């Protein structure tokens, strides 16, 4: 049995014969490498099950599996890209929003997820959602999220100051925003 990856959509496929390509290969000690991670029995089964659900268009179930994946192995930019690539059906909740909604019900988004969801709601002019998630500590703060909040004039003065305080404590290179830019 051979594992290969379609790198443009980060999908795990199982097939027979041929050589390994992409980011999947033998990791030694009875494990498989998947995008730099060593996957052993259970984790590999999670990735395979996610692919299976996704190919069956069971996006809600795939989102739930990703949310509960061990060590967040499915909570990656590639997973977000997979959900983004699904055509939206009229009258149905977009799979990407199902994914983010599932994650929000289970806890806090990681930095990449926080930024992508924030871009969506800002583009849809639903800034109140972003304010609520910031207040509820559902988003992981990053310099990029701070820039988005600043540019989009999302948060009230109180919430904006809160995110500035959080960003000043983040261990990333960050140039604090002066209070004069608030107005």
MDTraj code that builds the backbone (N, CA, C; nanometers):
import mdtraj as md
import numpy as np

residues = "UNK UNK UNK UNK UNK UNK UNK UNK UNK UNK UNK UNK UNK UNK UNK UNK UNK UNK UNK UNK UNK UNK UNK UNK UNK UNK UNK UNK UNK UNK UNK UNK UNK UNK UNK UNK UNK UNK UNK UNK UNK UNK UNK UNK UNK UNK UNK UNK UNK UNK UNK UNK UNK UNK UNK UNK UNK UNK UNK UNK UNK UNK UNK UNK UNK UNK UNK UNK UNK UNK UNK UNK UNK UNK UNK UNK UNK UNK UNK UNK UNK UNK UNK UNK UNK UNK UNK UNK UNK UNK UNK UNK UNK UNK UNK UNK UNK UNK UNK UNK UNK UNK UNK UNK UNK UNK UNK UNK UNK UNK UNK UNK UNK UNK UNK UNK UNK UNK UNK UNK UNK UNK UNK UNK UNK UNK UNK UNK UNK UNK UNK UNK UNK UNK UNK UNK UNK UNK UNK UNK UNK UNK UNK UNK UNK UNK UNK UNK UNK UNK UNK UNK UNK UNK UNK UNK UNK UNK UNK UNK UNK UNK UNK UNK UNK UNK UNK UNK UNK UNK UNK UNK UNK UNK UNK UNK UNK UNK UNK UNK UNK UNK UNK".split()
xyz = np.array([
    [0.0856, -0.1180, 0.0000],
    [0.0000, 0.0000, 0.0000],
    [0.0893, 0.1231, 0.0000],
    [0.0577, 0.2216, -0.0815],
    [0.1366, 0.3435, -0.0951],
    [0.0509, 0.4626, -0.0608],
    [0.1101, 0.5594, 0.0067],
    [0.0424, 0.6845, 0.0375],
    [0.1007, 0.7930, -0.0494],
    [0.0145, 0.8749, -0.1052],
    [0.0625, 0.9898, -0.1812],
    [-0.0273, 1.1078, -0.1529],
    [0.0208, 1.2253, -0.1864],
    [-0.0527, 1.3471, -0.1554],
    [-0.0731, 1.4286, -0.2811],
    [-0.1961, 1.4778, -0.3001],
    [-0.2218, 1.5766, -0.4045],
    [-0.1946, 1.7107, -0.3391],
    [-0.0758, 1.7642, -0.3620],
    [-0.0301, 1.8790, -0.2846],
    [-0.1135, 2.0033, -0.3062],
    [-0.1782, 2.0176, -0.4211],
    [-0.2538, 2.1397, -0.4437],
    [-0.3743, 2.1522, -0.3518],
    [-0.4250, 2.0413, -0.3000],
    [-0.5367, 2.0484, -0.2071],
    [-0.5082, 1.9757, -0.0770],
    [-0.3850, 1.9293, -0.0590],
    [-0.3425, 1.8636, 0.0643],
    [-0.4338, 1.7490, 0.1043],
    [-0.4539, 1.6576, 0.0147],
    [-0.5423, 1.5445, 0.0381],
    [-0.4585, 1.4185, 0.0502],
    [-0.4925, 1.3349, 0.1437],
    [-0.4240, 1.2079, 0.1605],
    [-0.4977, 1.1015, 0.0810],
    [-0.4259, 1.0296, -0.0037],
    [-0.4842, 0.9216, -0.0816],
    [-0.4116, 0.7924, -0.0489],
    [-0.4811, 0.6838, -0.0535],
    [-0.4204, 0.5529, -0.0348],
    [-0.4321, 0.4790, -0.1667],
    [-0.3205, 0.4278, -0.2171],
    [-0.3222, 0.3519, -0.3417],
    [-0.2161, 0.2440, -0.3343],
    [-0.2110, 0.1599, -0.4343],
    [-0.1108, 0.0539, -0.4343],
    [-0.0108, 0.0782, -0.5447],
    [0.1129, 0.0367, -0.5198],
    [0.2176, 0.0466, -0.6199],
    [0.2773, 0.1847, -0.6308],
    [0.3883, 0.1948, -0.7053],
    [0.4514, 0.3241, -0.7295],
    [0.5347, 0.3701, -0.6129],
    [0.5854, 0.4901, -0.6271],
    [0.6701, 0.5457, -0.5215],
    [0.5988, 0.6592, -0.4513],
    [0.6442, 0.6895, -0.3317],
    [0.5849, 0.7992, -0.2556],
    [0.6200, 0.9319, -0.3190],
    [0.5251, 1.0244, -0.3187],
    [0.5484, 1.1587, -0.3717],
    [0.4927, 1.2597, -0.2728],
    [0.5228, 1.3853, -0.2982],
    [0.4680, 1.4908, -0.2145],
    [0.5267, 1.4897, -0.0759],
    [0.4446, 1.5174, 0.0218],
    [0.4904, 1.5332, 0.1586],
    [0.4658, 1.4103, 0.2445],
    [0.4262, 1.3015, 0.1858],
    [0.4021, 1.1811, 0.2635],
    [0.5119, 1.0815, 0.2313],
    [0.5644, 1.0177, 0.3329],
    [0.6667, 0.9162, 0.3126],
    [0.6890, 0.8395, 0.4398],
    [0.7763, 0.7450, 0.4341],
    [0.8054, 0.6648, 0.5507],
    [0.8779, 0.7479, 0.6550],
    [0.8305, 0.7415, 0.7758],
    [0.8942, 0.8139, 0.8843],
    [0.9776, 0.7227, 0.9725],
    [0.9866, 0.5967, 0.9372],
    [1.0614, 0.5026, 1.0192],
    [0.9806, 0.4608, 1.1408],
    [1.0238, 0.3575, 1.2069],
    [0.9579, 0.3093, 1.3287],
    [0.8094, 0.2829, 1.3093],
    [0.7672, 0.2389, 1.1903],
    [0.6274, 0.2046, 1.1682],
    [0.5339, 0.3234, 1.1612],
    [0.5821, 0.4382, 1.1206],
    [0.4957, 0.5547, 1.1108],
    [0.4997, 0.6113, 0.9693],
    [0.4116, 0.7014, 0.9406],
    [0.4044, 0.7703, 0.8121],
    [0.4233, 0.9190, 0.8384],
    [0.4992, 0.9864, 0.7513],
    [0.5144, 1.1319, 0.7610],
    [0.4073, 1.1973, 0.6756],
    [0.3388, 1.2949, 0.7312],
    [0.2340, 1.3690, 0.6614],
    [0.2575, 1.5161, 0.6889],
    [0.3016, 1.5914, 0.5878],
    [0.3340, 1.7340, 0.6000],
    [0.4224, 1.7610, 0.7211],
    [0.5279, 1.6823, 0.7324],
    [0.6261, 1.7036, 0.8376],
    [0.5898, 1.6412, 0.9708],
    [0.4690, 1.5884, 0.9842],
    [0.4275, 1.5248, 1.1089],
    [0.4443, 1.3744, 1.0962],
    [0.4813, 1.3119, 1.2042],
    [0.4855, 1.1659, 1.2058],
    [0.3493, 1.1165, 1.2503],
    [0.2867, 1.0396, 1.1642],
    [0.1552, 0.9864, 1.1960],
    [0.1666, 0.8374, 1.2237],
    [0.1194, 0.7975, 1.3388],
    [0.1147, 0.6576, 1.3746],
    [-0.0287, 0.6110, 1.3556],
    [-0.0556, 0.4859, 1.3766],
    [-0.1851, 0.4236, 1.3528],
    [-0.3072, 0.5118, 1.3688],
    [-0.3330, 0.5616, 1.4902],
    [-0.4546, 0.6378, 1.5164],
    [-0.4607, 0.7690, 1.4414],
    [-0.3514, 0.8427, 1.4383],
    [-0.3497, 0.9714, 1.3692],
    [-0.3663, 0.9522, 1.2191],
    [-0.3034, 0.8485, 1.1653],
    [-0.3171, 0.8201, 1.0231],
    [-0.4618, 0.7863, 0.9904],
    [-0.5266, 0.7114, 1.0765],
    [-0.6676, 0.6780, 1.0555],
    [-0.7553, 0.8032, 1.0588],
    [-0.7219, 0.9000, 1.1430],
    [-0.7975, 1.0248, 1.1496],
    [-0.7877, 1.0988, 1.0175],
    [-0.6676, 1.1077, 0.9631],
    [-0.6479, 1.1773, 0.8355],
    [-0.7233, 1.1046, 0.7245],
    [-0.7154, 0.9747, 0.7218],
    [-0.7858, 0.8971, 0.6201],
    [-0.9371, 0.9135, 0.6336],
    [-0.9870, 0.9117, 0.7562],
    [-1.1313, 0.9282, 0.7793],
    [-1.1765, 1.0676, 0.7367],
    [-1.0957, 1.1699, 0.7646],
    [-1.1280, 1.3059, 0.7218],
    [-1.1412, 1.3108, 0.5700],
    [-1.0452, 1.2529, 0.5002],
    [-1.0494, 1.2513, 0.3536],
    [-1.1742, 1.1795, 0.3041],
    [-1.2065, 1.0699, 0.3672],
    [-1.3244, 0.9926, 0.3285],
    [-1.4519, 1.0757, 0.3457],
    [-1.4674, 1.1383, 0.4612],
    [-1.5858, 1.2214, 0.4859],
    [-1.5931, 1.3373, 0.3867],
    [-1.4798, 1.3989, 0.3605],
    [-1.4759, 1.5131, 0.2695],
    [-1.5143, 1.4697, 0.1283],
    [-1.4618, 1.3577, 0.0835],
    [-1.4940, 1.3106, -0.0514],
    [-1.6406, 1.2702, -0.0641],
    [-1.7052, 1.2362, 0.0475],
    [-1.8476, 1.2021, 0.0488],
    [-1.9352, 1.3259, 0.0705],
    [-1.8743, 1.4427, 0.0687],
    [-1.9391, 1.5725, 0.0922],
    [-2.0088, 1.5796, 0.2284],
    [-1.9563, 1.5087, 0.3246],
    [-2.0056, 1.5151, 0.4626],
    [-1.9206, 1.6175, 0.5365],
    [-1.9422, 1.7445, 0.4989],
    [-1.8556, 1.8515, 0.5471],
    [-1.8708, 1.8772, 0.6963],
    [-1.9906, 1.8680, 0.7476],
    [-2.0118, 1.8899, 0.8916],
    [-1.9354, 1.7852, 0.9726],
    [-1.9453, 1.6596, 0.9315],
    [-1.8745, 1.5523, 1.0005],
    [-1.7225, 1.5685, 0.9864],
    [-1.6791, 1.6096, 0.8687],
    [-1.5359, 1.6331, 0.8473],
    [-1.4867, 1.7467, 0.9370],
    [-1.5690, 1.8512, 0.9508],
    [-1.5332, 1.9640, 1.0379],
    [-1.5238, 1.9189, 1.1832],
    [-1.6174, 1.8348, 1.2263],
    [-1.6144, 1.7845, 1.3639],
    [-1.4900, 1.6992, 1.3880],
    [-1.4546, 1.6177, 1.2899],
    [-1.3350, 1.5351, 1.3031],
    [-1.2100, 1.6221, 1.3093],
    [-1.2039, 1.7245, 1.2254],
    [-1.0881, 1.8156, 1.2264],
    [-1.0778, 1.8862, 1.3609],
    [-1.1909, 1.9284, 1.4148],
    [-1.1916, 1.9990, 1.5431],
    [-1.1392, 1.9111, 1.6554],
    [-1.1661, 1.7831, 1.6481],
    [-1.1262, 1.6903, 1.7537],
    [-0.9995, 1.6119, 1.7193],
    [-0.9347, 1.6457, 1.6087],
    [-0.8177, 1.5690, 1.5656],
    [-0.7067, 1.5762, 1.6705],
    [-0.6353, 1.4642, 1.6887],
    [-0.5299, 1.4618, 1.7905],
    [-0.4217, 1.5649, 1.7597],
    [-0.3867, 1.6412, 1.8604],
    [-0.2840, 1.7453, 1.8515],
    [-0.3112, 1.8438, 1.7383],
    [-0.4382, 1.8561, 1.6989],
    [-0.4764, 1.9520, 1.5962],
    [-0.4153, 1.9248, 1.4603],
    [-0.3876, 1.7973, 1.4291],
    [-0.3187, 1.7667, 1.3032],
    [-0.3986, 1.8072, 1.1798],
    [-0.5284, 1.8227, 1.1942],
    [-0.6104, 1.8648, 1.0808],
    [-0.6469, 2.0133, 1.0863],
    [-0.6013, 2.0832, 1.1870],
    [-0.6328, 2.2262, 1.1989],
    [-0.5192, 2.3062, 1.1363],
    [-0.5151, 2.3014, 1.0043],
    [-0.4042, 2.3578, 0.9289],
    [-0.4558, 2.4503, 0.8186],
    [-0.3678, 2.5313, 0.7614],
    [-0.4067, 2.6122, 0.6455],
    [-0.4559, 2.5250, 0.5295],
    [-0.4020, 2.4051, 0.5157],
    [-0.4458, 2.3157, 0.4087],
    [-0.5914, 2.2729, 0.4280],
    [-0.6305, 2.2478, 0.5524],
    [-0.7692, 2.2105, 0.5791],
    [-0.8615, 2.3273, 0.5485],
    [-0.8230, 2.4466, 0.5900],
    [-0.9034, 2.5662, 0.5592],
    [-0.9162, 2.5805, 0.4077],
    [-0.8079, 2.5594, 0.3349],
    [-0.8109, 2.5697, 0.1883],
    [-0.9057, 2.4669, 0.1272],
    [-0.9085, 2.3460, 0.1831],
    [-1.0020, 2.2437, 0.1335],
    [-1.1447, 2.2910, 0.1485],
    [-1.1789, 2.3448, 0.2665],
    [-1.3155, 2.3929, 0.2877],
    [-1.3456, 2.5145, 0.2000],
    [-1.2460, 2.5997, 0.1772],
    [-1.2647, 2.7158, 0.0900],
    [-1.2893, 2.6739, -0.0545],
    [-1.2328, 2.5618, -0.0954],
    [-1.2421, 2.5189, -0.2349],
    [-1.3777, 2.4587, -0.2711],
    [-1.4603, 2.4299, -0.1727],
    [-1.5898, 2.3677, -0.2000],
    [-1.6869, 2.4727, -0.2532],
    [-1.7485, 2.4463, -0.3685],
    [-1.8479, 2.5410, -0.4205],
    [-1.9655, 2.5541, -0.3236],
    [-2.0115, 2.6765, -0.3067],
    [-2.1220, 2.7035, -0.2153],
    [-2.2543, 2.6768, -0.2881],
    [-2.3394, 2.5962, -0.2251],
    [-2.4703, 2.5651, -0.2801],
    [-2.5715, 2.6694, -0.2329],
    [-2.6558, 2.7148, -0.3219],
    [-2.7575, 2.8147, -0.2871],
    [-2.8469, 2.7621, -0.1746],
    [-2.8671, 2.8465, -0.0762],
    [-2.9553, 2.8121, 0.0352],
    [-2.8917, 2.7249, 0.1417],
    [-2.7637, 2.6923, 0.1282],
    [-2.6961, 2.6092, 0.2275],
    [-2.5817, 2.6857, 0.2911],
    [-2.5511, 2.6482, 0.4143],
    [-2.4379, 2.7097, 0.4841],
    [-2.3093, 2.6658, 0.4162],
    [-2.2236, 2.7604, 0.3787],
    [-2.0968, 2.7228, 0.3160],
    [-2.0160, 2.6300, 0.4074],
    [-1.9539, 2.5272, 0.3502],
    [-1.8739, 2.4346, 0.4312],
    [-1.7670, 2.5043, 0.5151],
    [-1.7076, 2.6113, 0.4627],
    [-1.6059, 2.6825, 0.5398],
    [-1.6656, 2.7404, 0.6678],
    [-1.7868, 2.7943, 0.6585],
    [-1.8516, 2.8475, 0.7791],
    [-1.8926, 2.7360, 0.8743],
    [-1.9290, 2.6185, 0.8201],
    [-1.9570, 2.5031, 0.9061],
    [-1.8314, 2.4649, 0.9842],
    [-1.7192, 2.4677, 0.9152],
    [-1.5915, 2.4342, 0.9789],
    [-1.5610, 2.5322, 1.0922],
    [-1.5646, 2.6611, 1.0622],
    [-1.5338, 2.7605, 1.1652],
    [-1.6362, 2.7562, 1.2791],
    [-1.7624, 2.7377, 1.2463],
    [-1.8652, 2.7290, 1.3499],
    [-1.8421, 2.6121, 1.4440],
    [-1.8037, 2.4996, 1.3865],
    [-1.7734, 2.3808, 1.4672],
    [-1.6558, 2.4079, 1.5605],
    [-1.5517, 2.4701, 1.5074],
    [-1.4354, 2.5005, 1.5904],
    [-1.4706, 2.5974, 1.7030],
    [-1.5507, 2.6985, 1.6719],
    [-1.5877, 2.7981, 1.7740],
    [-1.6696, 2.7363, 1.8868],
    [-1.7521, 2.6377, 1.8556],
    [-1.8308, 2.5734, 1.9619],
    [-1.7436, 2.4890, 2.0538],
    [-1.6249, 2.4518, 2.0061],
    [-1.5368, 2.3653, 2.0842],
    [-1.4244, 2.4405, 2.1537],
    [-1.4109, 2.5684, 2.1269],
    [-1.3046, 2.6418, 2.1946],
    [-1.2506, 2.7554, 2.1116],
    [-1.1213, 2.7740, 2.1214],
    [-1.0520, 2.8874, 2.0613],
    [-0.9898, 2.8486, 1.9272],
    [-0.9950, 2.9394, 1.8311],
    [-0.9308, 2.9181, 1.7020],
    [-0.7813, 2.9440, 1.7131],
    [-0.7037, 2.8776, 1.6289],
    [-0.5614, 2.9078, 1.6252],
    [-0.5402, 3.0374, 1.5461],
    [-0.4175, 3.0842, 1.5376],
    [-0.3898, 3.2147, 1.4767],
    [-0.4328, 3.2199, 1.3305],
    [-0.4037, 3.1158, 1.2539],
    [-0.4409, 3.1162, 1.1118],
    [-0.5925, 3.1155, 1.0955],
    [-0.6597, 3.0275, 1.1694],
    [-0.8059, 3.0195, 1.1620],
    [-0.8694, 3.1518, 1.2032],
    [-0.8163, 3.2129, 1.3088],
    [-0.8692, 3.3406, 1.3574],
    [-0.8617, 3.4475, 1.2500],
    [-0.7498, 3.4544, 1.1828],
    [-0.7314, 3.5551, 1.0787],
    [-0.8240, 3.5289, 0.9596],
    [-0.8339, 3.4050, 0.9167],
    [-0.9188, 3.3731, 0.8009],
    [-1.0665, 3.4003, 0.8308],
    [-1.1133, 3.3595, 0.9479],
    [-1.2525, 3.3860, 0.9834],
    [-1.2769, 3.5353, 0.9977],
    [-1.1842, 3.6056, 1.0560],
    [-1.1988, 3.7506, 1.0733],
    [-1.2060, 3.8216, 0.9389],
    [-1.1264, 3.7776, 0.8443],
    [-1.1334, 3.8367, 0.7092],
    [-1.2716, 3.8164, 0.6487],
    [-1.3269, 3.6971, 0.6670],
    [-1.4600, 3.6685, 0.6137],
    [-1.5655, 3.7619, 0.6722],
    [-1.5672, 3.7746, 0.8047],
    [-1.6729, 3.8544, 0.8662],
    [-1.6540, 4.0035, 0.8403],
    [-1.5304, 4.0481, 0.8291],
    [-1.5064, 4.1889, 0.7955],
    [-1.5545, 4.2163, 0.6535],
    [-1.5256, 4.1241, 0.5607],
    [-1.5694, 4.1407, 0.4223],
    [-1.7215, 4.1384, 0.4087],
    [-1.7884, 4.0691, 0.5003],
    [-1.9347, 4.0636, 0.4994],
    [-1.9955, 4.1721, 0.5877],
    [-1.9105, 4.2608, 0.6372],
    [-1.9533, 4.3719, 0.7223],
    [-2.0295, 4.3245, 0.8468],
    [-1.9845, 4.2139, 0.9055],
    [-2.0445, 4.1611, 1.0284],
    [-1.9455, 4.1802, 1.1428],
    [-1.9087, 4.3050, 1.1610],
    [-1.8040, 4.3385, 1.2579],
    [-1.8440, 4.3056, 1.4010],
    [-1.9741, 4.3043, 1.4288],
    [-2.0186, 4.2727, 1.5642],
    [-1.9798, 4.1303, 1.6041],
    [-1.9776, 4.0377, 1.5082],
    [-1.9347, 3.9005, 1.5384],
    [-1.7895, 3.8977, 1.5822],
    [-1.7084, 3.9724, 1.5110],
    [-1.5660, 3.9790, 1.5450],
    [-1.5460, 4.0388, 1.6835],
    [-1.6199, 4.1442, 1.7140],
    [-1.6109, 4.2042, 1.8480],
    [-1.6479, 4.1027, 1.9556],
    [-1.7559, 4.0275, 1.9314],
    [-1.7993, 3.9275, 2.0299],
    [-1.6938, 3.8192, 2.0492],
    [-1.6373, 3.7690, 1.9408],
    [-1.5358, 3.6629, 1.9525],
    [-1.4113, 3.7128, 2.0229],
    [-1.3750, 3.8374, 1.9979],
    [-1.2607, 3.8946, 2.0692],
    [-1.2900, 3.9048, 2.2187],
    [-1.4096, 3.9532, 2.2506],
    [-1.4480, 3.9676, 2.3914],
    [-1.4555, 3.8321, 2.4613],
    [-1.4980, 3.7269, 2.3886],
    [-1.5102, 3.5925, 2.4456],
    [-1.3790, 3.5140, 2.4404],
    [-1.2721, 3.5749, 2.3913],
    [-1.1411, 3.5105, 2.3791],
    [-1.1477, 3.3841, 2.2931],
    [-1.2238, 3.3906, 2.1836],
    [-1.2361, 3.2783, 2.0906],
    [-1.1335, 3.2854, 1.9783],
    [-1.0660, 3.3999, 1.9652],
    [-0.9680, 3.4185, 1.8586],
    [-0.8290, 3.4305, 1.9178],
    [-0.7329, 3.3688, 1.8516],
    [-0.5934, 3.3831, 1.8937],
    [-0.5391, 3.5110, 1.8311],
    [-0.4917, 3.5975, 1.9155],
    [-0.4427, 3.7264, 1.8676],
    [-0.3068, 3.7123, 1.8012],
    [-0.2894, 3.7896, 1.6971],
    [-0.1631, 3.7933, 1.6237],
    [-0.1456, 3.9346, 1.5707],
    [-0.0277, 3.9628, 1.5225],
    [-0.0027, 4.0949, 1.4654],
    [-0.0955, 4.1195, 1.3464],
    [-0.1133, 4.0161, 1.2631],
    [-0.1993, 4.0291, 1.1453],
    [-0.3437, 4.0571, 1.1851],
    [-0.3922, 3.9912, 1.2903],
    [-0.5287, 4.0154, 1.3363],
    [-0.5410, 4.1574, 1.3903],
    [-0.4395, 4.2036, 1.4620],
    [-0.4398, 4.3416, 1.5107],
    [-0.4457, 4.4416, 1.3974],
    [-0.3708, 4.4147, 1.2907],
    [-0.3743, 4.5023, 1.1742],
    [-0.5122, 4.5027, 1.1098],
    [-0.5749, 4.3860, 1.0998],
    [-0.7088, 4.3772, 1.0416],
    [-0.8097, 4.4551, 1.1253],
    [-0.7995, 4.4395, 1.2561],
    [-0.8900, 4.5109, 1.3462],
    [-0.8703, 4.6612, 1.3307],
    [-0.7468, 4.7037, 1.3241],
    [-0.7167, 4.8468, 1.3112],
    [-0.7707, 4.9024, 1.1801],
    [-0.7399, 4.8368, 1.0698],
    [-0.7788, 4.8859, 0.9377],
    [-0.9300, 4.8842, 0.9187],
    [-0.9957, 4.7827, 0.9701],
    [-1.1393, 4.7701, 0.9475],
    [-1.2225, 4.8463, 1.0485],
    [-1.1584, 4.9103, 1.1467],
    [-1.2315, 4.9845, 1.2489],
    [-1.3374, 4.8959, 1.3135],
    [-1.2979, 4.7724, 1.3436],
    [-1.3914, 4.6726, 1.3931],
    [-1.4383, 4.7008, 1.5342],
    [-1.3464, 4.7134, 1.6218],
    [-1.3807, 4.7095, 1.7629],
    [-1.4060, 4.8483, 1.8197],
    [-1.4869, 4.8465, 1.9220],
    [-1.5065, 4.9695, 1.9961],
    [-1.3748, 5.0050, 2.0648],
    [-1.3646, 5.1244, 2.1137],
    [-1.2425, 5.1693, 2.1809],
    [-1.2025, 5.0709, 2.2911],
    [-1.2991, 5.0237, 2.3678],
    [-1.2709, 4.9325, 2.4795],
    [-1.2101, 4.8012, 2.4286],
    [-1.2710, 4.7381, 2.3273],
    [-1.2198, 4.6125, 2.2755],
    [-1.0884, 4.6328, 2.2013],
    [-1.0766, 4.7434, 2.1325],
    [-0.9548, 4.7709, 2.0580],
    [-0.8370, 4.7840, 2.1530],
    [-0.8575, 4.8544, 2.2631],
    [-0.7505, 4.8661, 2.3624],
    [-0.7165, 4.7294, 2.4188],
    [-0.8169, 4.6445, 2.4351],
    [-0.7917, 4.5095, 2.4859],
    [-0.7032, 4.4288, 2.3935],
    [-0.7288, 4.4374, 2.2634],
    [-0.6465, 4.3613, 2.1700],
    [-0.5055, 4.4189, 2.1632],
    [-0.4927, 4.5499, 2.1762],
    [-0.3587, 4.6101, 2.1802],
    [-0.2825, 4.5577, 2.3015],
    [-0.3495, 4.5519, 2.4167],
    [-0.2850, 4.4996, 2.5373],
    [-0.2420, 4.3542, 2.5176],
    [-0.3284, 4.2740, 2.4536],
    [-0.2954, 4.1336, 2.4294],
    [-0.1762, 4.1238, 2.3354],
    [-0.1806, 4.2007, 2.2266],
    [-0.0726, 4.1947, 2.1284],
    [0.0596, 4.2410, 2.1861],
    [0.0568, 4.3338, 2.2782],
    [0.1808, 4.3783, 2.3412],
    [0.2444, 4.2691, 2.4254],
    [0.1672, 4.1653, 2.4612],
    [0.2190, 4.0541, 2.5401],
    [0.2481, 3.9303, 2.4566],
    [0.2235, 3.9344, 2.3239],
    [0.2493, 3.8216, 2.2359],
    [0.3988, 3.8155, 2.2066],
    [0.4527, 3.6951, 2.2035],
    [0.5955, 3.6766, 2.1780],
    [0.6268, 3.6730, 2.0292],
    [0.5880, 3.7776, 1.9579],
    [0.6237, 3.7926, 1.8168],
    [0.6714, 3.9352, 1.7978],
    [0.7567, 3.9570, 1.6991],
    [0.7977, 4.0949, 1.6735],
    [0.6744, 4.1789, 1.6418],
    [0.6552, 4.2821, 1.7148],
    [0.5351, 4.3632, 1.6996],
    [0.5672, 4.5072, 1.7334],
    [0.5202, 4.5963, 1.6517],
    [0.5378, 4.7380, 1.6790],
    [0.4055, 4.7883, 1.7355],
    [0.4023, 4.8281, 1.8644],
    [0.2748, 4.8706, 1.9247],
    [0.2107, 4.9847, 1.8469],
    [0.0793, 4.9839, 1.8463],
    [0.0021, 5.0875, 1.7798],
    [-0.0174, 5.2001, 1.8799],
    [0.0122, 5.3204, 1.8398],
    [-0.0025, 5.4328, 1.9323],
    [-0.1494, 5.4665, 1.9482],
    [-0.1835, 5.5246, 2.0619],
    [-0.3223, 5.5612, 2.0895],
    [-0.3715, 5.6681, 1.9939],
    [-0.2817, 5.7466, 1.9364],
    [-0.3257, 5.8497, 1.8446],
    [-0.3869, 5.7912, 1.7176],
    [-0.3569, 5.6635, 1.6859],
    [-0.4147, 5.6023, 1.5671],
    [-0.5551, 5.5490, 1.5912],
    [-0.6017, 5.5550, 1.7147],
    [-0.7364, 5.5065, 1.7450],
    [-0.8447, 5.5988, 1.6918],
    [-0.8125, 5.7214, 1.6681],
    [-0.9145, 5.8180, 1.6271],
    [-0.8925, 5.8701, 1.4895],
])
top = md.Topology()
chain = top.add_chain()
for i, resn in enumerate(residues, 1):
    res = top.add_residue(resn, chain, resSeq=i)
    for name in ("N", "CA", "C"):
        top.add_atom(name, md.element.get_by_symbol(name[0]), res)
traj = md.Trajectory(xyz[None], top)
